[in-house]
Amino acid sequence: MDVMDFFRLSAGQWNSQRTTHHLPFRRAELGGSIIVVEALEVGHSSVVEICELHSVDSSLAVGGALVTWQGSMAWDRDDENHEGKTVFALVPDADNPKMGQLLRERGYAEIVPVIGRYEIDADGGLLLTTEYETMSSVERFWFAKPQPAPGRTSVVKRFGGFSTASFCAEARIAPPTAAEATEEMATPGNPVVLSAFGW
């Protein structure tokens, strides 16, 4: 599996349930969101734009992804929201296509353009490592076998010692069909779970 295979498998709409452990406080926070992933092929205008933003030759990119999300966490304040979108561009290393740069429009831990590193590990998981000015994050996504199952973890370490660790369980939501019964089942309050993944 190469990195674009992983993003193509991740394409679709997902219902995500998150548990975040705030390690210094020894407390866990629950939340959820709807995530939509669209794989972007070579030459897509958004991939080219992100490469230009980071002064990287867009001809080196193998594709990317557009991710949008809307959610909430249990400890949210009234003025907080967990909505947004980001674009990734993937630029593999010349000597090893299973590793490379992940160019982001906005980061996971800080809302700034950032370049991280990706790696497809020996188990077929996607490992993302990103260093920011004030923190670092390590994320791992995977598809369990033989049937796809939940698989997303992340650790954010802020300079000064504050850290969080998260696990997400995510299930694909079926697209609507012409059949009334299927349309009724696929409403937001009653999603049809086809499979689950890590993203």
N, CA, C and O of each residue as an XYZ file, in Angstrom:
796
protein
N       0.845     -1.188      0.000
C       0.000      0.000      0.000
C       0.886      1.244      0.000
O       1.804      1.355      0.813
N       0.606      2.198     -0.928
C       1.310      3.472     -0.868
C       0.409      4.502     -0.193
O      -0.735      4.207      0.151
N       0.936      5.716     -0.008
C       0.214      6.707      0.784
C      -1.093      7.134      0.124
O      -2.068      7.406      0.824
N      -1.138      7.200     -1.219
C      -2.386      7.569     -1.885
C      -3.412      6.448     -1.812
O      -4.612      6.720     -1.760
N      -2.967      5.190     -1.808
C      -3.899      4.076     -1.585
C      -4.610      4.260     -0.250
O      -5.813      4.022     -0.141
N      -3.860      4.684      0.764
C      -4.442      4.876      2.088
C      -5.509      5.966      2.059
O      -6.584      5.797      2.634
N      -5.216      7.087      1.390
C      -6.190      8.171      1.342
C      -7.397      7.807      0.480
O      -8.512      8.240      0.772
N      -7.196      7.022     -0.573
C      -8.346      6.580     -1.373
C      -9.263      5.682     -0.550
O     -10.485      5.796     -0.643
N      -8.682      4.786      0.258
C      -9.490      3.940      1.142
C     -10.224      4.772      2.194
O     -11.299      4.395      2.661
N      -9.631      5.902      2.556
C     -10.220      6.760      3.590
C     -11.322      7.665      3.067
O     -12.023      8.298      3.856
N     -11.490      7.741      1.740
C     -12.469      8.665      1.157
C     -13.882      8.306      1.593
O     -14.241      7.130      1.668
N     -14.681      9.331      1.881
C     -16.065      9.121      2.268
C     -16.436      9.964      3.466
O     -15.677     10.835      3.889
N     -17.607      9.700      4.006
C     -18.112     10.417      5.179
C     -18.081      9.481      6.378
O     -18.492      8.324      6.290
N     -17.591      9.991      7.490
C     -17.349      9.151      8.657
C     -17.945      9.767      9.916
O     -17.924     10.985     10.092
N     -18.471      8.924     10.783
C     -18.944      9.320     12.098
C     -17.847      8.956     13.093
O     -17.514      7.782     13.254
N     -17.284      9.969     13.763
C     -16.138      9.759     14.636
C     -16.519      9.967     16.095
O     -17.152     10.965     16.440
N     -16.133      9.023     16.952
C     -16.303      9.148     18.398
C     -14.913      9.194     19.024
O     -14.119      8.269     18.857
N     -14.625     10.278     19.744
C     -13.280     10.521     20.260
C     -13.249     10.464     21.788
O     -14.157     10.950     22.462
N     -12.180      9.856     22.319
C     -11.848      9.942     23.736
C     -10.479     10.587     23.849
O      -9.494     10.054     23.337
N     -10.412     11.729     24.515
C      -9.151     12.439     24.709
C      -8.758     12.389     26.176
O      -9.529     12.774     27.054
N      -7.547     11.908     26.429
C      -7.018     11.832     27.795
C      -6.109     13.039     28.030
O      -5.094     13.206     27.354
N      -6.488     13.874     28.996
C      -5.666     15.018     29.387
C      -4.721     14.522     30.481
O      -5.083     14.466     31.656
N      -3.512     14.166     30.075
C      -2.625     13.405     30.948
C      -2.260     14.129     32.249
O      -2.247     13.482     33.296
N      -1.960     15.443     32.243
C      -1.600     16.084     33.515
C      -2.742     16.076     34.532
O      -2.504     16.073     35.740
N      -3.997     16.071     34.032
C      -5.150     16.110     34.931
C      -5.721     14.724     35.219
O      -6.604     14.561     36.062
N      -5.196     13.723     34.498
C      -5.657     12.337     34.649
C      -7.175     12.243     34.488
O      -7.864     11.576     35.260
N      -7.666     12.924     33.470
C      -9.096     12.915     33.171
C      -9.300     12.700     31.678
O      -8.457     13.073     30.862
N     -10.442     12.089     31.331
C     -10.780     11.820     29.930
C     -11.976     12.660     29.518
O     -12.883     12.903     30.314
N     -11.969     13.104     28.258
C     -13.046     13.910     27.694
C     -13.589     13.212     26.456
O     -12.821     12.724     25.627
N     -14.911     13.164     26.330
C     -15.544     12.508     25.194
C     -16.023     13.549     24.187
O     -16.300     14.694     24.543
N     -16.114     13.134     22.925
C     -16.627     14.017     21.882
C     -16.944     13.245     20.630
O     -16.743     12.032     20.566
N     -17.438     13.944     19.637
C     -17.778     13.300     18.367
C     -17.786     14.296     17.243
O     -17.856     15.504     17.467
N     -17.713     13.786     16.020
C     -17.730     14.653     14.852
C     -18.104     13.863     13.606
O     -18.065     12.633     13.586
N     -18.465     14.605     12.575
C     -18.643     14.049     11.236
C     -17.457     14.520     10.402
O     -17.173     15.716     10.339
N     -16.774     13.591      9.769
C     -15.577     13.889      8.978
C     -15.829     13.442      7.540
O     -16.340     12.346      7.308
N     -15.468     14.291      6.578
C     -15.577     13.944      5.164
C     -14.181     14.018      4.547
O     -13.497     15.036      4.656
N     -13.771     12.937      3.904
C     -12.448     12.848      3.283
C     -12.609     12.675      1.778
O     -13.346     11.802      1.321
N     -11.917     13.512      1.016
C     -11.900     13.395     -0.444
C     -10.452     13.262     -0.905
O      -9.638     14.149     -0.648
N     -10.126     12.166     -1.581
C      -8.784     11.993     -2.122
C      -8.619     12.901     -3.340
O      -9.513     12.993     -4.182
N      -7.472     13.568     -3.425
C      -7.163     14.474     -4.531
C      -6.020     13.881     -5.342
O      -4.963     13.562     -4.798
N      -6.236     13.738     -6.634
C      -5.248     13.085     -7.480
C      -4.164     14.073     -7.928
O      -4.263     15.277     -7.691
N      -3.142     13.539     -8.570
C      -2.019     14.338     -9.076
C      -2.532     15.477     -9.959
O      -3.395     15.274    -10.813
N      -1.996     16.660     -9.743
C      -2.355     17.798    -10.575
C      -3.593     18.543    -10.136
O      -3.930     19.563    -10.737
N      -4.296     18.067     -9.095
C      -5.484     18.781     -8.618
C      -5.074     20.192     -8.194
O      -4.011     20.384     -7.603
N      -5.911     21.167     -8.496
C      -5.554     22.563     -8.241
C      -5.248     22.822     -6.765
O      -4.367     23.624     -6.455
N      -5.961     22.160     -5.848
C      -5.708     22.364     -4.417
C      -4.351     21.819     -3.995
O      -3.681     22.402     -3.142
N      -3.944     20.695     -4.593
C      -2.626     20.133     -4.307
C      -1.544     21.083     -4.803
O      -0.557     21.331     -4.111
N      -1.736     21.609     -6.001
C      -0.766     22.554     -6.570
C      -0.657     23.803     -5.688
O       0.445     24.295     -5.444
N      -1.790     24.314     -5.213
C      -1.789     25.518     -4.379
C      -1.038     25.302     -3.068
O      -0.287     26.175     -2.631
N      -1.239     24.131     -2.435
C      -0.542     23.862     -1.179
C       0.958     23.736     -1.411
O       1.751     24.204     -0.594
N       1.351     23.115     -2.508
C       2.779     23.025     -2.839
C       3.364     24.423     -3.029
O       4.452     24.715     -2.533
N       2.650     25.277     -3.740
C       3.126     26.640     -3.953
C       3.210     27.404     -2.640
O       4.139     28.185     -2.439
N       2.235     27.185     -1.730
C       2.244     27.835     -0.421
C       3.528     27.519      0.336
O       4.070     28.369      1.042
N       4.013     26.274      0.178
C       5.211     25.829      0.894
C       6.466     25.874      0.022
O       7.513     25.364      0.420
N       6.370     26.476     -1.154
C       7.510     26.591     -2.080
C       8.107     25.228     -2.422
O       9.325     25.055     -2.443
N       7.220     24.259     -2.689
C       7.617     22.910     -3.080
C       7.161     22.679     -4.515
O       6.054     23.075     -4.881
N       7.999     22.042     -5.335
C       7.672     21.747     -6.727
C       6.460     20.819     -6.786
O       6.537     19.678     -6.329
N       5.349     21.290     -7.338
C       4.110     20.502     -7.339
C       4.216     19.248     -8.192
O       3.426     18.320     -8.018
N       5.178     19.199     -9.115
C       5.337     17.999     -9.939
C       5.857     16.815     -9.123
O       5.798     15.675     -9.584
N       6.359     17.071     -7.929
C       6.851     16.001     -7.057
C       5.732     15.369     -6.234
O       5.918     14.289     -5.672
N       4.561     16.029     -6.153
C       3.455     15.516     -5.344
C       2.765     14.351     -6.044
O       2.632     14.342     -7.267
N       2.328     13.370     -5.259
C       1.621     12.203     -5.804
C       0.113     12.322     -5.602
O      -0.633     11.413     -5.968
N      -0.343     13.437     -5.021
C      -1.757     13.654     -4.751
C      -1.926     14.269     -3.386
O      -1.002     14.875     -2.844
N      -3.115     14.108     -2.832
C      -3.380     14.681     -1.523
C      -4.786     14.363     -1.077
O      -5.373     13.372     -1.512
N      -5.335     15.202     -0.206
C      -6.682     14.984      0.314
C      -7.265     16.295      0.817
O      -6.550     17.190      1.266
N      -8.586     16.377      0.725
C      -9.358     17.453      1.335
C     -10.165     16.834      2.468
O     -10.894     15.864      2.258
N     -10.036     17.391      3.666
C     -10.736     16.865      4.833
C     -11.543     17.998      5.464
O     -11.009     19.074      5.736
N     -12.834     17.748      5.694
C     -13.680     18.700      6.420
C     -14.279     17.988      7.626
O     -14.468     16.772      7.610
N     -14.579     18.761      8.677
C     -15.119     18.152      9.892
C     -16.007     19.137     10.636
O     -15.873     20.354     10.508
N     -16.925     18.567     11.423
C     -17.813     19.333     12.292
C     -18.093     18.481     13.509
O     -18.570     17.353     13.387
N     -17.794     19.023     14.704
C     -17.978     18.200     15.894
C     -18.030     19.007     17.163
O     -18.137     20.233     17.133
N     -17.951     18.305     18.291
C     -17.979     18.945     19.601
C     -17.295     18.032     20.606
O     -17.205     16.819     20.416
N     -16.811     18.656     21.695
C     -16.218     17.925     22.805
C     -16.958     18.292     24.087
O     -17.555     19.364     24.181
N     -16.916     17.401     25.071
C     -17.724     17.564     26.285
C     -17.382     18.821     27.062
O     -18.260     19.406     27.697
N     -16.124     19.254     27.026
C     -15.705     20.403     27.831
C     -15.721     21.705     27.037
O     -15.145     22.696     27.485
N     -16.352     21.729     25.891
C     -16.367     22.941     25.074
C     -16.992     24.113     25.819
O     -17.971     23.954     26.547
N     -16.407     25.295     25.622
C     -17.030     26.526     26.084
C     -18.044     26.988     25.034
O     -18.073     26.472     23.916
N     -18.873     27.963     25.406
C     -19.935     28.419     24.500
C     -19.385     28.957     23.184
O     -20.035     28.823     22.147
N     -18.205     29.559     23.208
C     -17.648     30.169     22.007
C     -16.750     29.212     21.217
O     -16.148     29.612     20.221
N     -16.656     27.956     21.653
C     -15.796     26.992     20.961
C     -16.576     26.244     19.894
O     -17.761     25.955     20.059
N     -15.892     25.935     18.796
C     -16.469     25.026     17.807
C     -15.351     24.193     17.208
O     -14.191     24.602     17.179
N     -15.718     23.042     16.742
C     -14.758     22.123     16.133
C     -15.177     21.895     14.689
O     -15.558     20.790     14.301
N     -15.100     22.953     13.911
C     -15.430     22.890     12.495
C     -14.233     23.373     11.695
O     -13.483     24.239     12.145
N     -14.060     22.818     10.528
C     -12.988     23.314      9.686
C     -12.744     22.425      8.495
O     -13.446     21.441      8.266
N     -11.730     22.797      7.741
C     -11.292     21.987      6.613
C      -9.807     22.212      6.407
O      -9.267     23.250      6.790
N      -9.159     21.249      5.809
C      -7.753     21.375      5.488
C      -7.448     20.572      4.231
O      -8.147     19.615      3.899
N      -6.400     20.978      3.547
C      -5.936     20.293      2.340
C      -4.532     19.766      2.605
O      -3.696     20.471      3.170
N      -4.276     18.528      2.199
C      -2.951     17.928      2.289
C      -2.377     17.763      0.885
O      -3.113     17.529     -0.073
N      -1.057     17.889      0.774
C      -0.341     17.464     -0.426
C       0.757     16.503      0.019
O       1.415     16.730      1.034
N       0.947     15.444     -0.733
C       1.875     14.377     -0.359
C       3.058     14.360     -1.319
O       2.885     14.221     -2.530
N       4.263     14.502     -0.766
C       5.480     14.543     -1.568
C       6.422     13.464     -1.051
O       7.081     13.667     -0.031
N       6.502     12.316     -1.732
C       7.343     11.214     -1.239
C       8.832     11.515     -1.364
O       9.252     12.309     -2.205
N       9.623     10.863     -0.507
C      11.070     10.937     -0.628
C      11.500     10.275     -1.935
O      10.876      9.313     -2.382
N      12.553     10.786     -2.539
C      13.017     10.266     -3.825
C      13.463      8.807     -3.722
O      13.308      8.044     -4.676
N      14.014      8.415     -2.571
C      14.560      7.063     -2.433
C      13.618      6.085     -1.736
O      13.925      4.898     -1.628
N      12.445      6.589     -1.252
C      11.523      5.703     -0.539
C      10.121      6.295     -0.580
O       9.807      7.184      0.211
N       9.264      5.813     -1.496
C       7.922      6.393     -1.629
C       6.999      6.141     -0.444
O       5.934      6.753     -0.359
N       7.386      5.244      0.482
C       6.560      5.005      1.668
C       6.796      6.053      2.750
O       6.160      6.017      3.803
N       7.715      6.991      2.489
C       7.998      8.065      3.423
C       8.038      9.380      2.647
O       8.314      9.390      1.447
N       7.763     10.480      3.331
C       7.851     11.756      2.639
C       7.275     12.898      3.439
O       7.046     12.787      4.644
N       7.045     14.004      2.743
C       6.507     15.204      3.362
C       4.991     15.253      3.212
O       4.445     14.905      2.165
N       4.326     15.687      4.267
C       2.891     15.949      4.238
C       2.717     17.459      4.406
O       2.899     17.996      5.499
N       2.368     18.130      3.322
C       2.176     19.569      3.343
C       0.740     19.864      3.738
O      -0.194     19.375      3.103
N       0.558     20.664      4.787
C      -0.783     20.936      5.293
C      -1.122     22.414      5.153
O      -0.275     23.289      5.330
N      -2.383     22.660      4.832
C      -2.908     24.015      4.833
C      -3.039     24.525      6.263
O      -2.791     25.699      6.542
N      -3.434     23.625      7.169
C      -3.489     23.929      8.595
C      -3.148     22.668      9.355
O      -3.444     21.560      8.906
N      -2.524     22.838     10.505
C      -2.067     21.693     11.261
C      -3.147     21.084     12.130
O      -4.242     21.628     12.271
N      -2.811     19.933     12.715
C      -3.706     19.236     13.642
C      -3.690     19.918     15.008
O      -4.737     20.075     15.636
N      -2.516     20.319     15.466
C      -2.384     20.877     16.808
C      -2.318     22.401     16.820
O      -2.624     23.016     17.842
N      -1.929     23.021     15.719
C      -1.921     24.473     15.587
C      -2.521     24.832     14.237
O      -2.282     24.148     13.242
N      -3.310     25.920     14.204
C      -3.997     26.300     12.965
C      -3.081     27.196     12.143
O      -3.326     28.393     11.996
N      -2.024     26.597     11.613
C      -1.066     27.299     10.760
C      -0.621     26.339      9.659
O      -0.647     25.125      9.861
N      -0.212     26.861      8.490
C       0.364     25.978      7.478
C       1.621     25.302      8.036
O       2.415     25.940      8.727
N       1.796     24.030      7.739
C       2.908     23.295      8.337
C       3.289     22.127      7.428
O       2.458     21.613      6.679
N       4.541     21.721      7.502
C       5.023     20.532      6.789
C       5.367     19.471      7.824
O       6.198     19.699      8.704
N       4.731     18.321      7.716
C       5.030     17.196      8.583
C       5.672     16.075      7.785
O       5.961     16.225      6.598
N       5.888     14.961      8.446
C       6.444     13.767      7.811
C       5.419     12.648      7.888
O       4.735     12.489      8.899
N       5.315     11.868      6.806
C       4.464     10.678      6.819
C       5.307      9.446      6.580
O       6.389      9.511      5.996
N       4.790      8.320      7.044
C       5.435      7.027      6.815
C       4.378      5.942      6.807
O       3.527      5.899      7.695
N       4.422      5.064      5.816
C       3.612      3.849      5.826
C       4.435      2.786      6.544
O       5.483      2.374      6.049
N       3.967      2.341      7.709
C       4.781      1.430      8.503
C       4.627     -0.015      8.031
O       3.893     -0.292      7.082
N       5.322     -0.931      8.701
C       5.360     -2.333      8.283
C       3.994     -2.999      8.349
O       3.768     -3.996      7.663
N       3.073     -2.470      9.160
C       1.735     -3.029      9.286
C       0.717     -2.342      8.379
O      -0.480     -2.618      8.463
N       1.191     -1.450      7.515
C       0.283     -0.749      6.613
C      -0.411      0.441      7.236
O      -1.341      0.987      6.642
N       0.019      0.865      8.430
C      -0.542      2.045      9.068
C       0.127      3.313      8.566
O       1.261      3.282      8.088
N      -0.577      4.419      8.675
C      -0.045      5.722      8.274
C       0.359      6.484      9.525
O      -0.475      6.770     10.383
N       1.638      6.809      9.625
C       2.185      7.530     10.767
C       2.526      8.953     10.333
O       3.266      9.147      9.368
N       1.987      9.955     11.046
C       2.247     11.363     10.753
C       2.921     12.004     11.959
O       2.439     11.888     13.086
N       4.030     12.674     11.714
C       4.767     13.369     12.764
C       4.923     14.821     12.361
O       5.387     15.118     11.260
N       4.537     15.736     13.255
C       4.575     17.155     12.927
C       5.163     17.931     14.091
O       4.760     17.756     15.241
N       6.126     18.798     13.774
C       6.721     19.682     14.766
C       6.219     21.099     14.518
O       6.344     21.632     13.415
N       5.646     21.703     15.562
C       5.189     23.081     15.499
C       6.120     23.958     16.336
O       7.082     23.467     16.928
N       5.829     25.253     16.380
C       6.661     26.156     17.171
C       6.540     25.885     18.657
O       7.521     26.005     19.392
N       5.340     25.519     19.112
C       5.120     25.366     20.553
C       4.747     23.949     20.976
O       4.532     23.703     22.163
N       4.666     23.020     20.038
C       4.255     21.667     20.379
C       4.623     20.707     19.260
O       5.090     21.119     18.199
N       4.406     19.425     19.510
C       4.605     18.395     18.489
C       3.450     17.415     18.558
O       2.825     17.257     19.606
N       3.164     16.750     17.433
C       2.095     15.754     17.433
C       2.532     14.520     16.661
O       3.265     14.606     15.675
N       2.069     13.380     17.130
C       2.278     12.097     16.456
C       0.914     11.451     16.307
O       0.204     11.249     17.292
N       0.545     11.125     15.067
C      -0.757     10.510     14.781
C      -0.527      9.203     14.038
O       0.381      9.102     13.212
N      -1.350      8.202     14.333
C      -1.293      6.944     13.585
C      -2.705      6.549     13.184
O      -3.627      6.567     14.000
N      -2.861      6.189     11.902
C      -4.136      5.769     11.342
C      -3.945      4.377     10.751
O      -2.893      4.080     10.185
N      -4.960      3.523     10.880
C      -4.821      2.190     10.301
C      -6.180      1.580     10.024
O      -7.194      1.995     10.585
N      -6.183      0.583      9.145
C      -7.341     -0.247      8.866
C      -7.067     -1.608      9.474
O      -6.116     -2.282      9.078
N      -7.892     -2.025     10.435
C      -7.717     -3.341     11.041
C      -8.141     -4.416     10.048
O      -8.940     -4.154      9.148
N      -7.609     -5.622     10.209
C      -7.913     -6.735      9.310
C      -8.423     -7.900     10.139
O      -8.093     -7.983     11.322
N      -9.230     -8.823      9.563
C      -9.650     -8.889      8.155
C     -10.759     -7.923      7.795
O     -10.923     -7.605      6.617
N     -11.539     -7.436      8.774
C     -12.592     -6.468      8.502
C     -12.122     -5.101      8.976
O     -11.516     -4.996     10.042
N     -12.392     -4.041      8.196
C     -12.001     -2.708      8.661
C     -12.619     -2.400     10.016
O     -13.789     -2.700     10.253
N     -11.839     -1.805     10.897
C     -12.295     -1.498     12.248
C     -11.637     -0.202     12.709
O     -10.716      0.286     12.054
N     -12.098      0.367     13.837
C     -11.568      1.650     14.287
C     -10.053      1.647     14.394
O      -9.442      0.628     14.714
N      -9.462      2.787     14.125
C      -8.023      2.870     14.291
C      -7.454      4.253     14.052
O      -6.975      4.543     12.956
N      -7.499      5.118     15.068
C      -6.815      6.404     14.984
C      -6.377      6.798     16.373
O      -7.195      6.865     17.291
N      -5.104      7.058     16.538
C      -4.578      7.539     17.799
C      -3.747      8.789     17.543
O      -3.212      8.970     16.449
N      -3.641      9.640     18.537
C      -2.789     10.822     18.422
C      -2.266     11.209     19.793
O      -2.944     11.023     20.803
N      -1.056     11.747     19.821
C      -0.447     12.280     21.031
C       0.056     13.672     20.701
O       0.801     13.856     19.739
N      -0.352     14.657     21.500
C       0.104     16.036     21.331
C       0.908     16.411     22.566
O       0.413     16.318     23.689
N       2.166     16.841     22.353
C       3.028     17.262     23.453
C       3.320     18.746     23.306
O       3.911     19.174     22.314
N       2.909     19.525     24.290
C       3.180     20.954     24.277
C       4.439     21.232     25.087
O       4.688     20.599     26.113
N       5.223     22.186     24.612
C       6.421     22.551     25.341
C       6.015     23.055     26.723
O       5.140     23.913     26.841
N       6.643     22.527     27.757
C       6.258     22.841     29.125
C       5.633     21.655     29.818
O       5.385     21.699     31.023
N       5.368     20.561     29.052
C       4.957     19.314     29.681
C       3.507     18.921     29.547
O       3.163     17.785     29.874
N       2.620     19.817     29.073
C       1.203     19.471     28.954
C       1.003     18.569     27.742
O       1.417     18.920     26.638
N       0.372     17.410     27.933
C       0.187     16.454     26.849
C      -1.233     15.901     26.843
O      -1.885     15.811     27.883
N      -1.704     15.530     25.642
C      -2.980     14.827     25.493
C      -2.763     13.609     24.612
O      -1.891     13.600     23.743
N      -3.567     12.582     24.849
C      -3.554     11.379     24.015
C      -4.994     11.056     23.651
O      -5.872     11.072     24.514
N      -5.247     10.759     22.368
C      -6.622     10.530     21.908
C      -6.735      9.219     21.158
O      -5.788      8.747     20.530
N      -7.939      8.641     21.245
C      -8.296      7.487     20.422
C      -9.650      7.768     19.789
O     -10.572      8.225     20.464
N      -9.772      7.498     18.492
C     -11.033      7.714     17.786
C     -11.535      6.417     17.176
O     -10.774      5.658     16.575
N     -12.824      6.179     17.340
C     -13.515      5.084     16.663
C     -14.379      5.716     15.588
O     -15.203      6.584     15.876
N     -14.191      5.278     14.338
C     -14.844      5.948     13.219
C     -15.543      4.941     12.307
O     -14.976      3.905     11.958
N     -16.769      5.256     11.931
C     -17.578      4.359     11.104
C     -18.067      5.095      9.875
O     -18.507      6.242      9.959
N     -17.989      4.426      8.724
C     -18.450      5.044      7.489
C     -19.966      5.159      7.492
O     -20.666      4.235      7.908
N     -20.477      6.309      7.019
C     -21.903      6.547      6.894
C     -22.288      6.314      5.432
O     -21.660      6.862      4.526
N     -23.315      5.505      5.209
C     -23.721      5.152      3.843
C     -24.267      6.376      3.121
O     -24.965      7.183      3.736
N     -23.968      6.538      1.828
C     -24.592      7.611      1.056
C     -26.068      7.303      0.834
O     -26.459      6.136      0.861
N     -26.905      8.333      0.613
C     -28.321      8.069      0.359
C     -28.527      7.331     -0.954
O     -27.739      7.470     -1.889
N     -29.607      6.534     -1.013
C     -29.958      5.818     -2.229
C     -31.380      6.189     -2.622
O     -32.054      6.944     -1.921
N     -31.824      5.653     -3.740
C     -33.175      5.950     -4.218
C     -34.247      5.267     -3.373
O     -35.390      5.721     -3.328
N     -33.883      4.191     -2.713
C     -34.872      3.436     -1.924
C     -35.228      4.199     -0.659
O     -34.340      4.648      0.066
N     -36.512      4.349     -0.389
C     -36.947      5.123      0.767
C     -36.447      4.525      2.076
O     -36.061      5.260      2.985
N     -36.450      3.217      2.177
C     -36.012      2.593      3.420
C     -34.557      2.926      3.703
O     -34.197      3.227      4.841
N     -33.727      2.874      2.684
C     -32.317      3.178      2.866
C     -32.128      4.636      3.214
O     -31.300      4.969      4.062
N     -32.894      5.524      2.561
C     -32.784      6.955      2.855
C     -33.154      7.236      4.299
O     -32.517      8.055      4.961
N     -34.181      6.560      4.790
C     -34.596      6.765      6.178
C     -33.518      6.308      7.138
O     -33.245      6.979      8.133
N     -32.902      5.171      6.849
C     -31.854      4.652      7.717
C     -30.622      5.539      7.705
O     -29.881      5.575      8.687
N     -30.385      6.259      6.602
C     -29.149      7.020      6.453
C     -29.248      8.439      6.980
O     -28.338      9.237      6.758
N     -30.346      8.782      7.685
C     -30.454     10.124      8.252
C     -29.395     10.298      9.325
O     -28.934      9.313      9.900
N     -28.982     11.593      9.619
C     -27.905     11.813     10.589
C     -28.144     11.169     11.944
O     -27.189     10.776     12.614
N     -29.406     11.053     12.362
C     -29.672     10.461     13.671
C     -29.576      8.948     13.686
O     -29.594      8.339     14.756
N     -29.474      8.327     12.512
C     -29.459      6.875     12.456
C     -28.572      6.435     11.300
O     -29.077      5.918     10.304
N     -27.238      6.632     11.413
C     -26.352      6.327     10.299
C     -26.284      4.836     10.005
O     -26.417      4.002     10.900
N     -26.077      4.522      8.746
C     -25.847      3.139      8.339
C     -24.345      2.892      8.383
O     -23.592      3.544      7.660
N     -23.904      1.972      9.209
C     -22.481      1.690      9.340
C     -22.111      0.590      8.358
O     -22.573     -0.545      8.473
N     -21.272      0.942      7.390
C     -20.809     -0.043      6.419
C     -19.476     -0.645      6.853
O     -19.251     -1.849      6.724
N     -18.612      0.200      7.363
C     -17.304     -0.249      7.803
C     -16.728      0.838      8.688
O     -17.315      1.911      8.831
N     -15.584      0.561      9.278
C     -14.932      1.569     10.128
C     -13.480      1.680      9.734
O     -12.912      0.756      9.152
N     -12.881      2.810     10.051
C     -11.509      3.026      9.611
C     -10.807      3.947     10.579
O     -11.399      4.402     11.558
N      -9.529      4.227     10.305
C      -8.790      5.215     11.069
C      -8.460      6.412     10.203
O      -7.729      6.296      9.220
N      -8.990      7.540     10.563
C      -8.581      8.788      9.902
C      -8.634      9.936     10.885
O      -8.327     11.072     10.525
